[in-house]
């Protein structure tokens, strides 16, 4: 966290330079950059809205880059041979059924973004759907973490480290469970007979 803040400040005091540094730093350490940018905003080094916009720009560009990396590999024969057509078909089928919860869940669960987002590109799932979902998930996650650190400072940043996995697991369970619960409730309502008049 301190390293990310030091890197950002090392590039100068101009708000545009700091914003550019925030964008670039998200490609290396996304969470540390979010925390550092919020602390810099809390110290008045950069306007909060500007810092948040720079964070979102970098994070969203990184998400699209991962999708693009997978899409580029899709046209390579070696990738198809390595994974196998049967596995590709099974992966595509699963990801199509769970696309929203997988993309949202990967945003909140550490270590899942790279495989999920590149797989989305590799398996040829809708770019616009991916971009929309990842933008909303990225904006929500970044805004929440940035705001909490901005208002509560390092106290929250330290607490987040300790609770990151339990919070991530709860959020992934919610992101998978909520659509299934909604589908179940809607399906049950559609199957129930209309009330008698």
C-alpha positions as CSV (number, residue, x, y, z in Angstrom):
1,X,0.0,0.0,0.0
2,X,2.8,2.4,0.9
3,X,4.7,1.4,-2.2
4,X,1.8,2.2,-4.4
5,X,1.3,5.6,-2.8
6,X,5.0,6.3,-3.1
7,X,5.0,5.3,-6.8
8,X,2.1,7.5,-7.5
9,X,3.6,10.5,-5.7
10,X,7.0,10.0,-7.3
11,X,5.6,11.0,-10.6
12,X,4.9,14.5,-9.5
13,X,2.2,16.7,-7.8
14,X,0.2,17.5,-11.0
15,X,-3.3,16.0,-10.6
16,X,-3.2,14.7,-14.2
17,X,0.2,13.0,-13.6
18,X,-1.1,11.5,-10.4
19,X,-4.3,10.3,-12.2
20,X,-2.1,8.7,-14.9
21,X,0.0,7.0,-12.2
22,X,-3.1,5.6,-10.6
23,X,-4.3,4.2,-14.0
24,X,-0.9,2.6,-14.6
25,X,-0.6,1.3,-11.0
26,X,-3.9,-0.6,-11.3
27,X,-2.3,-2.9,-13.8
28,X,0.2,-4.1,-11.2
29,X,-1.5,-3.9,-7.8
30,X,-5.2,-3.1,-8.1
31,X,-6.2,-3.2,-4.5
32,X,-3.1,-1.5,-3.1
33,X,-3.6,1.3,-5.7
34,X,-7.3,1.7,-4.7
35,X,-6.3,2.1,-1.0
36,X,-3.3,4.4,-1.9
37,X,-5.5,6.6,-4.1
38,X,-8.2,6.9,-1.4
39,X,-5.6,7.9,1.2
40,X,-4.1,10.4,-1.2
41,X,-7.5,11.9,-1.8
42,X,-8.2,12.0,1.9
43,X,-4.9,13.9,2.3
44,X,-6.0,16.4,-0.3
45,X,-3.3,15.4,-2.8
46,X,-5.9,14.7,-5.5
47,X,-9.7,15.3,-5.7
48,X,-11.7,12.2,-4.6
49,X,-13.8,12.1,-7.8
50,X,-10.7,12.4,-10.0
51,X,-8.9,9.7,-8.1
52,X,-12.0,7.4,-8.3
53,X,-12.3,8.1,-12.1
54,X,-8.7,7.2,-12.6
55,X,-9.0,4.0,-10.6
56,X,-12.1,2.9,-12.6
57,X,-10.4,3.8,-15.9
58,X,-7.4,1.6,-15.1
59,X,-9.4,-1.3,-13.6
60,X,-11.8,-1.3,-16.5
61,X,-9.0,-1.1,-19.1
62,X,-7.3,-4.1,-17.3
63,X,-10.6,-6.1,-17.4
64,X,-11.0,-5.4,-21.2
65,X,-7.3,-6.3,-21.7
66,X,-7.8,-9.7,-20.0
67,X,-10.9,-10.4,-22.2
68,X,-8.8,-9.3,-25.3
69,X,-6.0,-11.6,-24.3
70,X,-8.4,-14.5,-24.3
71,X,-10.0,-13.5,-27.5
72,X,-6.6,-13.3,-29.2
73,X,-5.7,-16.8,-28.0
74,X,-9.0,-18.1,-29.5
75,X,-7.6,-18.0,-33.0
76,X,-4.4,-19.9,-32.0
77,X,-4.4,-23.6,-32.9
78,X,-1.9,-24.4,-30.1
79,X,-4.4,-23.0,-27.5
80,X,-7.2,-25.3,-28.8
81,X,-4.9,-28.3,-28.8
82,X,-3.7,-27.6,-25.3
83,X,-7.2,-27.1,-23.8
84,X,-9.0,-29.6,-26.0
85,X,-12.2,-29.0,-27.9
86,X,-14.3,-31.1,-25.5
87,X,-13.1,-28.9,-22.5
88,X,-13.7,-25.8,-24.5
89,X,-17.3,-26.8,-25.3
90,X,-17.9,-27.7,-21.6
91,X,-16.4,-24.5,-20.4
92,X,-18.4,-22.4,-22.8
93,X,-21.6,-24.1,-21.8
94,X,-20.9,-23.6,-18.1
95,X,-19.8,-20.0,-18.4
96,X,-22.8,-19.1,-20.6
97,X,-25.2,-20.5,-17.9
98,X,-23.3,-18.6,-15.1
99,X,-21.9,-15.7,-17.0
100,X,-23.2,-12.8,-14.7
101,X,-22.4,-14.5,-11.4
102,X,-19.0,-15.7,-12.7
103,X,-17.9,-12.2,-13.9
104,X,-19.2,-10.5,-10.8
105,X,-17.8,-13.1,-8.5
106,X,-14.4,-12.9,-10.1
107,X,-14.3,-9.2,-9.4
108,X,-14.8,-9.8,-5.6
109,X,-12.8,-13.1,-5.2
110,X,-9.0,-12.7,-5.3
111,X,-7.3,-14.7,-8.0
112,X,-10.3,-15.5,-10.1
113,X,-10.3,-12.4,-12.4
114,X,-7.5,-13.6,-14.7
115,X,-8.9,-17.0,-15.5
116,X,-12.6,-15.9,-15.7
117,X,-12.0,-12.8,-17.8
118,X,-9.6,-14.4,-20.2
119,X,-11.9,-17.5,-20.5
120,X,-14.7,-15.1,-21.4
121,X,-12.7,-13.8,-24.4
122,X,-11.3,-17.2,-25.3
123,X,-14.7,-18.9,-25.4
124,X,-16.2,-16.1,-27.5
125,X,-18.8,-14.9,-25.0
126,X,-20.5,-11.5,-25.8
127,X,-18.0,-8.7,-25.5
128,X,-20.7,-6.1,-24.8
129,X,-22.3,-8.2,-22.1
130,X,-18.9,-8.8,-20.6
131,X,-18.0,-5.1,-20.7
132,X,-21.3,-4.1,-19.2
133,X,-21.1,-6.6,-16.3
134,X,-17.4,-6.0,-15.6
135,X,-17.9,-2.2,-15.7
136,X,-20.8,-2.4,-13.1
137,X,-19.0,-4.8,-10.9
138,X,-15.7,-2.9,-11.1
139,X,-17.4,0.4,-10.4
140,X,-19.3,-1.0,-7.4
141,X,-16.2,-2.7,-5.9
142,X,-13.9,0.2,-6.4
143,X,-16.4,2.7,-5.1
144,X,-17.1,0.7,-2.0
145,X,-13.4,0.1,-1.1
146,X,-12.3,3.7,-2.1
147,X,-15.1,5.3,-0.1
148,X,-14.5,3.2,3.0
149,X,-10.7,3.9,2.9
150,X,-11.4,7.6,2.1
151,X,-13.7,8.0,5.1
152,X,-12.0,5.7,7.6
153,X,-8.4,5.7,6.4
154,X,-5.8,3.1,7.3
155,X,-8.0,1.6,10.0
156,X,-10.2,0.1,7.3
157,X,-7.3,-0.8,5.0
158,X,-5.8,-2.9,7.8
159,X,-9.1,-4.5,8.7
160,X,-9.7,-5.3,5.0
161,X,-6.5,-7.4,4.9
162,X,-7.7,-9.6,7.7
163,X,-11.3,-9.9,6.5
164,X,-10.7,-10.0,2.7
165,X,-11.3,-13.7,2.3
166,X,-14.4,-14.0,4.5
167,X,-15.9,-11.0,2.8
168,X,-14.9,-12.3,-0.7
169,X,-16.4,-15.7,0.0
170,X,-19.7,-14.1,1.3
171,X,-19.9,-11.9,-1.8
172,X,-19.2,-14.8,-4.2
173,X,-21.9,-16.9,-2.4
174,X,-24.3,-14.0,-2.7
175,X,-23.5,-13.4,-6.4
176,X,-24.1,-17.1,-7.2
177,X,-27.0,-17.6,-4.8
178,X,-29.0,-14.5,-5.6
179,X,-29.6,-15.2,-9.3
180,X,-30.5,-18.9,-8.5
181,X,-32.9,-17.8,-5.7
182,X,-34.5,-15.2,-8.0
183,X,-34.9,-17.8,-10.8
184,X,-36.4,-20.3,-8.4
185,X,-38.9,-17.7,-7.0
186,X,-39.9,-16.4,-10.4
187,X,-40.3,-20.0,-11.8
188,X,-42.4,-21.0,-8.8
189,X,-44.6,-17.9,-9.3
190,X,-45.1,-18.6,-13.0
191,X,-46.1,-22.2,-12.3
192,X,-48.6,-21.4,-9.6
193,X,-52.2,-21.2,-10.7
194,X,-53.8,-17.8,-11.0
195,X,-55.9,-16.7,-8.0
196,X,-59.6,-17.3,-8.3
197,X,-61.8,-14.3,-8.7
